[in-house]
Amino acid sequence: MVNPVSNSSVVGSSSTPRITASTSLASWTEAQIRTLTKAETQGLTVGQIADISVSAIKGLSAANLAALNTTQVKALTEDQLAGMSNAQLAAFTKAQMGAMSSDQINALSTSQIGAFSATQISGISTTEISNVQTSTINGLSVRQIQALTTDQIIAMIGDQISAMGSSQVASLSVGQIQAIETGDLSVMSTGQIRAMSLTQVSALKTDQLASLTTSQVQALESSEIAKLTSTQLRSLDTSQIAALTTSQLPAITNSNIAAMSTAQLAALTSSQFSSISNVGLGALTSSQASVLSSSNLNALSTTQLRQIKVPTLAAVSSTAMAGLSTTNIANLLATQVSALSGDMLGAMSTSQVESLTSSQWGAVSTSGIAALSTAQLEKITSSELRALSANQIKSLSTSNITSLGSDGLGTLQLTQFSALTTQQTAAMSTEQVSHLSSTLLQTLSTTQIASWGTGNLAAINSTQLNQLTKTQLQGLASDKLASLSTEAIAGLNTTQVKLLSSGQVQGMTTDQIKALSSAVINALSDAQLQALSTSQVQVISTSLATNISTSVLQKLTTTQAQALTSTMVNTFTTGQVQALTTNQLNAMGSTMLSNLSSTNLRALSSTQIAALTSTALAGLSSTQAPLLQTAQVRSLSTAQLASLSSQVFGALSSTQIQSLSSTQVSGISTSMAANMSTDQLTALTTAQLAYLDTADLQALSSDQVKALGTDQLAA
């Protein structure tokens, strides 16, 4: 065994080294160690270093300690290091610190650790720092914590990071914060998270944010949530988003709300969703509309609901809209209501539809109006119906037009009613048509009226027909006019009938003609009157016939005159009978004459009688002949007399015979003379007898001759 250096050798000759490689320092005192020069210290072997006692190690000066190489530093025992003073420890260089093992560092007291400078702390190797005790880490001062390099931070384990105090965490630089590994970050306490500053949280990388636990997320301050970028916020998964508190959610900026994924937004409960700020709700995009469920929408206040933009609300599902409360429906802005699609409106319940206000109805899109069911439309009040625009009214389905009923249709304003399409007017029920006011009726175009079927036209009453305009009346096709009821036709006035074309009059049914008043018949123009068919003429009632003016009668064509029934003619007044033209009388034929009443027969003028053809006169019966006035008899031409049958001629009275002119007598044929009664012969005056020719006299029978008086024979 090598003997230790004696005390005398320490102070011996300088020519002989005091310390060789074999010199043991185990028995050296602190005082002896203090005598070591820098060179001697640097020459010590690792064994000699390790042999120095704990008490003697205190003799190493700061300069000598700083002179140790990294191998010598590594040779220092834990006890030696633990026995050093703070001043000695402060002497170690950054390189020497890098040579220390974690065991060496862990052997130091808190006070000793605190003696290390920032430079010394930064010198601890990344390999060894991960093994430094958590208590040691916790004992580092803020200055020392800030001295840790990013590589050291990366090398640290979760337990070490989580061992840091709040002040230590708060002192970390942005670079140090970003160096914390995700696994280490996730084990940090909520207190540590709360200790982080706004700048630190804002500096967290997306993978770090994604590693936070839900408790850690909830530990973030609202101001920190507000400072996150959209990229950072999008890095949070649905469980993290779902963990956000109702005090944190309002802090999310509107730009960040717009950047959130639908999955993130869908992770929020209705209570959380309603805590989003107004500007945040206003930032929701149409692509995010799928998260606007009925429960989320119903959780919003009126002010919040009104923040949702029109394009976003337009993208909401019909199912969600169908679940919206009536209160929220009523609270929608008119501009928002305008975004509701036909599918949305169609999916709404009748209660929801009923909750819409007049101003909201005025904003409903035409596609929305078109999608309404009859049950929904029935919930619209009259004031709400009147709030609809003309275009909205035009969008109503034909079934909805019918479902409005007469009251609903009657509620429409003129501009709304006149906007109805032909398909819509065609869909009106007969009950609706019959209850239309004259004001509404007059707004209809001829095309709209033409869209009505026979049933609707038949539903028009006389008051309504009486209110139709000139354009509307003249626009009725003949078949449409023919569909009007007789009750309605009876309402035609003289002014209106004059507006009808001849074709319209001719197209009227016989029942309609029969329903016309005498004033209307008398108001017919020549063209209208002459357009009447024989069947139309024939149905003119006898009561009406007596009121037909003479001017109208004279305008009847011969064909129409032929259609006059004997019953009608027999109701004519004397003036009417005498107004008939000779052409009309002759057109009536023998049948008409044979059926004339005695009054009407005697009413015929001499001119009319004189114009009768033999065909017409053939209708004169032997019963009627004696009823003719003498003036009528005298108006007969010789040809007319000759056309009379012997029975008719023989039926003439003595007075009638005496009224015959000499010309008429001279025209009596032999057969007529042969058939004259004795009363007729004796009634002849001597002047009349003088005009009988020899053939007539020779045709007389002996009885006829015997009946002649002496003065007649003398003549």
C-alpha positions in Angstrom: 0.0 0.0 0.0 1.3 3.4 -0.9 1.8 5.6 2.2 0.0 8.8 2.2 2.1 11.9 1.8 3.4 13.2 5.1 2.8 16.6 6.3 6.5 17.3 5.9 6.4 16.3 2.3 3.7 18.8 1.6 6.0 21.5 2.4 9.2 19.8 1.1 11.6 20.6 -1.7 10.0 21.9 -4.8 12.3 19.7 -6.9 10.4 16.6 -5.8 6.7 16.5 -6.6 4.4 16.4 -3.7 1.8 14.3 -5.3 2.3 11.4 -7.6 -0.3 9.1 -9.2 0.3 6.7 -6.3 -0.3 9.3 -3.6 -3.4 8.7 -1.5 -5.4 11.8 -0.5 -7.8 9.8 1.7 -6.2 11.2 4.9 -5.7 14.7 3.6 -7.3 17.4 5.6 -9.3 20.3 4.4 -6.2 22.5 5.1 -4.0 20.2 3.0 -6.4 20.1 0.1 -6.6 23.9 0.2 -2.8 23.9 -0.5 -3.2 22.2 -3.8 -2.2 24.2 -6.8 -4.3 24.4 -9.9 -1.8 22.2 -11.7 -1.8 19.7 -8.9 -5.5 19.6 -8.9 -5.7 19.1 -12.6 -3.2 16.2 -12.2 -5.2 14.3 -9.7 -6.5 10.9 -10.9 -10.2 10.0 -10.6 -9.2 7.7 -7.8 -7.4 10.4 -5.9 -10.4 12.7 -6.4 -12.8 10.0 -5.1 -10.5 9.4 -2.1 -10.8 13.0 -0.8 -12.9 12.9 2.3 -16.2 14.8 2.6 -14.7 17.1 5.1 -11.5 17.7 3.2 -13.3 18.4 -0.1 -14.3 21.6 1.3 -10.7 22.7 1.0 -10.9 22.8 -2.8 -10.9 26.3 -3.9 -13.3 27.7 -6.5 -10.4 28.1 -8.9 -9.3 24.6 -8.4 -12.9 23.2 -8.8 -13.3 25.2 -12.0 -10.0 23.7 -13.2 -11.2 20.1 -12.9 -11.8 18.3 -16.2 -15.1 16.6 -16.9 -13.6 13.2 -16.1 -12.5 14.4 -12.7 -16.0 16.0 -12.1 -17.6 12.7 -12.9 -15.3 11.1 -10.2 -16.8 13.3 -7.5 -18.9 11.3 -5.2 -22.4 12.2 -4.2 -21.3 12.7 -0.6 -18.4 15.0 -1.7 -20.8 17.1 -3.7 -23.3 17.2 -0.9 -20.5 18.4 1.4 -19.5 21.3 -0.8 -20.4 24.8 0.0 -22.6 26.9 -2.2 -19.6 29.0 -3.2 -17.8 25.9 -4.3 -20.7 24.6 -6.4 -21.1 28.0 -8.0 -17.5 27.6 -9.3 -18.5 24.7 -11.7 -18.5 25.7 -15.3 -21.3 24.9 -17.8 -19.1 22.1 -19.3 -18.5 20.6 -15.9 -22.2 20.7 -15.1 -22.8 18.8 -18.3 -20.5 16.1 -17.0 -22.4 15.6 -13.8 -24.8 12.7 -13.5 -28.3 12.9 -12.3 -27.2 11.0 -9.2 -24.6 13.7 -8.4 -27.2 16.4 -8.9 -29.8 14.6 -6.9 -27.4 14.4 -4.0 -27.4 18.2 -3.7 -29.7 20.0 -1.2 -32.2 22.5 -2.3 -29.9 25.3 -1.0 -27.1 23.9 -3.0 -29.2 23.6 -6.2 -30.3 27.2 -5.6 -26.6 28.2 -5.8 -26.3 27.2 -9.4 -26.3 30.0 -11.9 -28.6 30.0 -14.9 -25.6 29.2 -17.1 -24.8 26.2 -14.9 -28.4 24.9 -15.0 -28.4 25.1 -18.8 -25.3 23.0 -18.8 -27.0 19.9 -17.3 -27.0 17.3 -20.1 -30.2 16.3 -21.7 -29.4 12.7 -20.9 -29.1 13.3 -17.2 -31.8 15.9 -16.7 -34.6 13.4 -17.2 -33.4 11.6 -14.1 -33.2 14.6 -11.9 -35.6 14.2 -9.0 -38.9 16.0 -9.2 -38.2 17.7 -5.9 -35.0 19.1 -7.4 -37.0 20.4 -10.4 -39.5 21.9 -8.0 -36.7 23.5 -6.1 -35.3 25.4 -9.1 -35.7 29.1 -8.9 -37.6 31.1 -11.6 -34.2 32.3 -12.9 -33.0 28.7 -13.1 -36.2 27.5 -14.8 -35.9 30.2 -17.4 -32.3 29.0 -18.0 -33.5 25.5 -19.1 -32.8 25.0 -22.8 -35.6 23.7 -25.1 -33.6 20.5 -25.5 -33.6 20.1 -21.7 -37.3 20.7 -21.6 -37.8 18.1 -24.3 -35.7 15.7 -22.4 -37.6 16.1 -19.2 -40.3 13.6 -18.4 -43.9 14.2 -17.4 -43.4 13.9 -13.7 -40.7 16.5 -13.8 -42.9 18.9 -15.8 -45.9 18.3 -13.5 -43.6 18.9 -10.5 -43.1 22.5 -11.5 -44.8 25.1 -9.3 -47.2 27.7 -10.7 -44.6 30.4 -10.6 -42.1 28.2 -12.4 -44.6 27.4 -15.2 -45.6 31.0 -15.5 -41.9 31.9 -16.0 -41.4 29.6 -19.0 -40.6 31.4 -22.2 -42.6 30.8 -25.4 -39.8 28.6 -26.7 -39.8 26.5 -23.5 -43.6 26.2 -23.6 -43.5 25.0 -27.2 -40.7 22.5 -26.3 -42.9 20.6 -23.8 -43.8 17.3 -25.3 -47.5 16.5 -25.7 -47.3 13.6 -23.3 -45.7 15.8 -20.7 -48.2 18.6 -21.3 -51.1 16.2 -20.8 -50.0 15.3 -17.2 -49.7 18.9 -16.1 -52.2 19.8 -13.4 -55.1 22.2 -14.0 -53.3 24.5 -11.5 -50.3 24.6 -13.8 -52.5 25.2 -16.8 -54.2 28.1 -15.0 -50.7 29.4 -14.1 -49.9 29.8 -17.8 -50.1 33.3 -19.2 -52.1 34.5 -22.2 -48.8 34.6 -24.2 -47.9 31.1 -23.2 -51.3 29.6 -24.1 -51.3 31.5 -27.4 -48.0 30.0 -28.2 -49.1 26.4 -27.8 -48.8 24.4 -31.0 -51.8 22.5 -32.4 -50.5 19.1 -31.3 -50.0 20.4 -27.8 -53.5 21.8 -27.7 -54.8 18.5 -29.0 -53.1 16.7 -26.2 -54.8 18.7 -23.4 -57.2 16.8 -21.3 -60.8 18.0 -20.9 -60.0 19.2 -17.4 -57.0 21.1 -18.7 -59.2 22.6 -21.4 -61.6 23.8 -18.8 -58.7 25.4 -16.9 -58.0 27.8 -19.7 -59.1 31.3 -19.1 -61.7 32.9 -21.3 -59.2 35.5 -22.4 -56.9 32.7 -23.5 -59.7 31.0 -25.4 -60.4 34.3 -27.2 -56.7 34.6 -28.2 -56.5 31.2 -29.9 -56.2 31.2 -33.6 -58.7 29.4 -35.8 -56.0 26.8 -36.6 -55.4 26.3 -32.9 -59.1 26.0 -32.1 -59.7 23.5 -34.9 -57.0 21.3 -33.4 -59.2 20.6 -30.4 -61.2 17.3 -30.8 -64.9 17.0 -30.1 -64.4 15.8 -26.5 -62.3 18.9 -25.8 -64.8 21.2 -27.4 -67.6 19.4 -25.4 -65.6 20.2 -22.3 -65.7 24.0 -22.8 -67.7 25.7 -20.2 -70.5 28.2 -20.8 -68.1 30.9 -19.5 -65.4 29.9 -22.1 -67.6 29.6 -25.1 -68.6 33.2 -25.3 -64.9 34.1 -25.6 -64.6 32.3 -29.0 -64.2 34.9 -31.6 -66.6 35.1 -34.6 -63.9 34.2 -37.0 -63.1 31.2 -34.9 -66.7 30.1 -34.7 -66.9 30.3 -38.5 -63.7 28.2 -38.7 -65.0 25.4 -36.4 -65.9 22.1 -38.0 -69.4 20.8 -37.9 -68.2 17.9 -35.8 -66.9 20.4 -33.2 -70.0 22.4 -33.1 -72.2 19.3 -33.0 -70.3 18.2 -29.8 -71.8 21.2 -27.9 -74.9 20.7 -25.9 -77.9 23.0 -26.4 -76.9 24.8 -23.1 -73.3 25.3 -24.4 -74.6 26.3 -27.9 -76.7 29.1 -26.3 -73.6 30.5 -24.6 -71.9 31.3 -27.8 -71.7 35.1 -28.2 -74.1 37.0 -30.5 -71.4 37.8 -33.0 -70.3 34.2 -32.8 -73.8 33.0 -33.8 -73.8 35.6 -36.5 -70.6 34.1 -37.9 -72.1 30.7 -38.4 -71.9 29.7 -42.1 -74.3 27.8 -44.3 -71.9 24.9 -44.3 -72.2 24.7 -40.5 -76.0 24.9 -40.6 -76.4 21.2 -39.9 -75.5 21.9 -36.3 -78.6 24.1 -36.0 -80.8 21.5 -34.6 -84.2 22.3 -33.2 -82.9 21.8 -29.7 -80.0 24.2 -30.3 -82.2 26.8 -32.0 -84.8 26.6 -29.2 -82.1 27.1 -26.6 -81.3 30.6 -28.1 -82.8 33.8 -26.9 -84.7 36.1 -29.3 -81.6 38.3 -29.7 -79.4 35.3 -30.4 -81.8 33.8 -32.9 -81.9 37.0 -34.8 -78.1 37.0 -35.2 -78.1 33.9 -37.5 -77.6 35.1 -41.0 -80.1 34.5 -43.8 -77.9 32.2 -45.9 -77.1 30.1 -42.8 -80.8 29.8 -41.7 -81.6 28.9 -45.3 -79.4 25.8 -45.0 -81.1 24.5 -41.8 -82.8 21.2 -42.3 -86.6 21.0 -42.6 -86.6 18.6 -39.6 -84.9 21.2 -37.4 -87.2 23.9 -38.6 -90.2 21.7 -37.9 -89.0 21.4 -34.3 -88.6 25.2 -33.7 -90.9 26.5 -31.0 -93.8 28.7 -32.0 -92.2 31.5 -29.8 -89.0 31.3 -31.8 -90.9 31.1 -35.1 -92.7 34.3 -34.2 -89.4 36.0 -33.2 -87.7 35.4 -36.5 -86.8 38.5 -38.5 -88.7 39.1 -41.7 -85.4 38.7 -43.6 -84.8 35.4 -41.9 -88.3 34.2 -42.8 -87.5 35.1 -46.4 -84.8 32.4 -46.3 -87.2 29.6 -45.4 -87.5 27.2 -48.3 -90.6 25.5 -49.5 -89.5 22.3 -47.8 -89.1 24.1 -44.5 -92.5 25.8 -44.7 -94.1 22.6 -45.8 -92.6 20.7 -42.8 -93.9 23.2 -40.3 -96.9 22.3 -38.1 -100.1 24.3 -38.3 -99.3 25.8 -34.9 -96.0 27.0 -36.2 -97.7 28.5 -39.3 -100.2 30.1 -37.0 -97.5 31.8 -35.0 -96.1 33.7 -38.0 -97.0 37.4 -38.0 -98.3 39.6 -40.9 -94.9 41.1 -41.5 -93.3 37.7 -41.5 -95.9 36.4 -44.0 -95.0 39.3 -46.3 -91.5 38.0 -46.3 -92.2 34.4 -47.1 -90.7 33.3 -50.4 -93.0 32.4 -53.3 -91.6 28.8 -53.1 -92.6 28.8 -49.4 -96.1 30.0 -50.2 -96.4 27.4 -53.0 -95.5 24.6 -50.5 -98.2 25.4 -48.0 -100.7 22.7 -47.4 -104.4 23.5 -47.2 -104.3 22.8 -43.5 -101.5 25.3 -43.0 -103.2 28.0 -45.2 -106.3 27.7 -43.1 -104.3 29.1 -40.2 -103.5 32.4 -41.9 -105.7 35.2 -40.7 -107.4 37.7 -43.0 -104.9 40.4 -42.1 -102.0 38.1 -42.7 -103.5 37.0 -46.0 -103.8 40.7 -47.0 -100.2 41.2 -46.2 -99.1 38.9 -49.0 -97.8 40.4 -52.2 -99.3 39.9 -55.6 -96.4 37.5 -56.5 -97.0 35.5 -53.3 -100.7 35.2 -54.1 -99.8 34.0 -57.6 -97.7 31.2 -55.9 -100.6 29.7 -54.1 -101.5 26.2 -55.3 -104.8 25.7 -57.0 -105.9 23.5 -54.1 -105.1 26.3 -51.7 -107.1 28.8 -53.7 -110.1 26.5 -53.3 -109.4 26.0 -49.6 -109.5 29.8 -49.0 -113.2 29.6 -49.2 -115.4 32.6 -50.1 -114.4 34.5 -47.0 -110.7 34.1 -47.6 -110.9 34.9 -51.3 -113.1 37.9 -50.5 -110.5 39.2 -48.1 -107.9 39.7 -50.9 -107.1 43.2 -52.0 -107.7 44.3 -55.6 -104.0 44.0 -56.5 -103.8 40.5 -55.0 -107.0 39.3 -56.6 -106.1 40.7 -60.1 -102.8 38.8 -59.8 -104.5 35.4 -59.8 -103.4 33.2 -62.7 -105.9 31.5 -65.0 -105.1 28.2 -63.3 -106.0 29.7 -59.9 -109.2 31.4 -61.1 -110.2 28.1 -62.7 -109.7 26.4 -59.4 -112.3 28.6 -57.6 -115.3 26.8 -56.3 -118.8 27.7 -57.3 -119.4 29.0 -53.7 -116.4 31.3 -54.1 -117.6 32.6 -57.4 -121.1 33.3 -56.2 -119.8 35.3 -53.3 -117.4 37.5 -55.2 -118.0 41.2 -54.7 -118.6 43.3 -57.8 -115.4 45.1 -57.0 -113.3 42.0 -57.1 -115.3 40.6 -60.0 -114.6 43.6 -62.1 -110.9 43.2 -61.7 -110.9 39.9 -63.5 -109.6 39.8 -67.0 -111.5 38.1 -69.8 -108.9 35.4 -69.8 -109.5 34.7 -66.1 -113.2 34.6 -66.5 -112.7 32.4 -69.5 -110.9 30.0 -67.2 -114.1 29.2 -65.3 -115.9 26.1 -66.1 -119.6 25.9 -66.7 -120.2 25.3 -63.0 -118.5 28.5 -62.0 -120.2 30.5 -64.7 -123.5 29.1 -63.7 -122.8 30.3 -60.1 -122.7 34.0 -61.1 -125.9 35.7 -59.9 -127.8 38.5 -61.5 -126.3 41.2 -59.3 -122.8 40.1 -60.3 -123.7 39.8 -64.0 -125.2 43.2 -63.8 -121.8 44.5 -62.6 -119.6 43.0 -65.3 -117.7 45.6 -67.4 -118.1 46.1 -71.1 -114.8 44.3 -71.7 -115.7 41.3 -69.5 -119.1 40.9 -71.2 -117.8 41.2 -74.7 -115.0 38.8 -73.8 -117.3 36.0 -72.9 -117.3 33.3 -75.6 -120.8 32.2 -76.8 -120.4 28.9 -75.0 -119.4 30.6 -71.8 -122.3 33.0 -72.0 -124.6 30.1 -72.5 -123.4 28.6 -69.2 -124.8 31.5 -67.2 -127.9 30.7 -65.2 -131.3 32.0 -66.2 -131.4 33.9 -62.9 -128.2 35.7 -63.8 -129.3 36.3 -67.4 -132.4 37.9 -66.0 -130.1 40.5 -64.5 -128.9 41.8 -67.8 -129.9 45.4 -68.4 -130.5 47.1 -71.7 -127.1 48.8 -71.7 -125.3 45.4 -71.2 -127.4 43.5 -73.8 -126.4 46.1 -76.4 -122.8 45.2 -75.8 -123.3 41.6 -76.8 -122.3 40.5 -80.2 -124.8 38.8 -82.5 -122.9 35.6 -82.0 -123.2 35.8 -78.3 -127.0 36.4 -78.5 -127.4 33.5 -81.0 -125.4 31.3 -78.6 -127.8 31.9 -75.7 -130.0 29.0 -74.7 -133.7 29.0 -75.1 -134.1 29.1 -71.3 -131.9 32.2 -71.2 -133.9 33.9 -74.0 -137.0 33.1 -72.1 -135.5 34.8 -69.0 -134.8 38.1 -70.7 -137.0 41.0 -69.8 -139.1 42.7 -72.5 -137.0 45.8 -72.0 -133.9 43.8 -72.9 -135.7 42.2 -75.9 -136.7 45.6 -77.2 -133.1 46.9 -76.7 -131.7 44.3 -79.1 -130.1 45.8 -82.1 -131.2 44.8 -85.6 -128.2 42.5 -85.9 -128.8 40.9 -82.5 -132.5 40.4 -83.2 -132.0 38.9 -86.6 -129.4 36.6 -85.1 -132.0 34.8 -83.0 -132.7 31.3 -84.1 -136.2 30.1 -84.7 -136.0 28.0 -81.5 -135.0 31.1 -79.6 -137.9 33.1 -81.1 -140.3 30.3 -80.3 -139.5 30.4 -76.6 -140.3 34.0 -76.1 -143.1 33.9 -73.6 -146.6 35.1 -74.4 -146.3 37.6 -71.5 -143.1 38.9 -73.0 -144.5 38.9 -76.5 -147.1 41.5 -75.7 -144.3 43.9 -74.7 -142.2 43.5 -77.8 -142.1 46.9 -79.5 -143.5 47.2 -83.0 -140.0 48.3 -84.2 -138.5 45.1 -82.9 -141.3 43.0 -84.5 -140.7 44.6 -87.9 -137.1 43.7 -87.7 -137.8 39.9 -87.5 -136.7 38.0 -90.5 -139.3 36.0 -92.4 -137.6 32.9 -91.0 -138.0 34.2 -87.5 -141.6 35.3 -88.2 -142.3 31.7 -89.2 -141.2 30.7 -85.8 -143.8 32.9 -84.0 -146.4 30.6 -82.5 -150.1 31.4 -82.8 -150.2 31.6 -79.1 -147.6 34.4 -79.2 -149.3 36.2 -82.0 -152.6 36.0 -80.4 -151.2 37.8 -77.4 -150.1 40.7 -79.7 -151.8 44.0 -79.3 -153.5 45.6 -82.3 -150.4 47.7 -82.8 -148.1 44.7 -82.8 -150.3 42.9 -85.3 -150.4 45.8 -87.6 -146.7 46.3 -87.3 -146.0 42.9 -88.9 -144.8 43.3 -92.4 -146.5 41.7 -95.4 -143.4 39.5 -95.9 -143.6 38.4 -92.3 -147.3 37.6 -92.6 -146.9 35.6 -95.8 -143.9 33.8 -94.2 -146.2 32.7 -91.4 -148.2 30.8 -94.0 -151.8 29.5 -93.9 -151.4 27.8 -90.6 -150.7 31.0 -88.8 -153.7 32.8 -90.4 -156.0 30.0 -89.6 -155.0 30.2 -85.9 -155.4 33.9 -85.5 -157.9 35.0 -82.9 -160.8 37.1 -84.1 -159.3 40.1 -82.5 -156.0 39.8 -84.2 -157.6 38.8 -87.5 -159.7 42.0 -87.5 -156.6 43.9 -86.4 -154.9 43.2 -89.7 -154.8 46.4 -91.9 -156.2 46.6 -95.3 -152.6 46.9 -96.6 -151.6 43.7 -94.8 -154.7 41.9 -96.1 -154.1 43.1 -99.7 -150.5 41.8 -99.5 -151.5 38.3 -98.5 -150.6 35.6 -100.9 -153.1 33.0 -102.0 -151.0 30.5 -99.9 -151.4 32.6 -96.8 -155.1 33.2 -97.5 -155.7 29.5 -97.9 -155.4 29.4 -94.1 -158.6 31.5 -93.8 -161.4 29.4 -92.5 -165.1 29.7 -93.2 -165.4 30.5 -89.5 -163.0 33.4 -89.8 -164.3 34.8 -93.0 -167.4 36.4 -91.6 -165.2 38.1 -88.9 -163.3 40.2 -91.5 -164.1 43.8 -91.4 -165.7 45.3 -94.6 -162.6 47.4 -95.1 -160.5 44.2 -95.0 -162.8 42.5 -97.5 -162.7 45.5 -99.8 -158.9 45.3 -99.7 -158.9 41.8 -101.3 -157.8 41.8 -104.9 -159.8 39.9 -107.5 -157.0 37.3 -107.5 -157.2 36.9 -103.7 -161.0 36.6 -103.9 -160.6 34.0 -106.6 -158.2 32.1 -104.5 -160.8 31.7 -101.7 -162.5 28.4 -101.5 -166.2 28.3 -102.2 -166.8 27.5 -98.6 -164.9 30.5 -97.3 -166.4 32.8 -99.9 -169.8 31.4 -99.1 -169.3 32.2 -95.5 -169.0 36.0 -96.1 -171.9 38.0 -94.6 -174.4 40.1 -96.5 -172.7 43.2 -95.3 -169.3 41.9 -96.4 -170.8 41.1 -99.9 -172.3 44.5 -100.1 -168.9 46.0 -99.4 -167.3 44.4 -102.5 -166.3 46.8 -105.1 -167.5 46.5 -108.7 -164.0 45.3 -109.6 -164.2 42.6 -106.9 -167.7 41.5 -108.1 -166.5 41.3 -111.7 -163.8 38.9 -110.5 -166.3 36.4 -109.0 -165.9 33.1 -110.7 -168.9 31.0 -112.0 -168.2 28.4 -109.3 -168.1 31.1 -106.6 -171.4 32.6 -108.0 -173.0 29.1 -108.1 -172.1 28.6 -104.4 -173.3 32.0 -103.1 -176.1 31.8 -100.6 -179.4 33.4 -101.2 -178.6 35.9 -98.5 -175.4 36.8 -100.3 -177.2 37.1 -103.6 -180.0 39.3 -102.2 -177.4 41.4 -100.6 -175.9 42.4 -103.9 -176.8 45.8 -105.0 -178.2 46.5 -108.5 -174.9 48.2 -109.2 -172.9 45.1 -108.1 -175.2 42.7 -110.1 -174.4 44.7 -113.2 -170.8 43.6 -113.0 -171.7 39.9 -112.9 -171.1 38.5 -116.4 -173.5 36.3 -118.3 -171.5 33.2 -117.3 -171.9 34.0 -113.7 -175.6 34.5 -114.0 -176.1 31.4 -116.0 -174.3 29.5 -113.3 -177.0 30.5 -110.8 -179.5 27.9 -109.8 -183.2 28.4 -110.1 -183.4 28.8 -106.3 -180.7 31.5 -106.4 -182.6 33.3 -109.3 -185.9 33.0 -107.4 -184.2 34.7 -104.5 -183.4 37.8 -106.5 -185.6 40.8 -106.0 -187.4 42.5 -109.0 -185.0 45.4 -108.9 -182.1 43.0 -109.0 -183.7 41.2 -111.9 -184.4 44.4 -113.7 -180.7 45.3 -113.3 
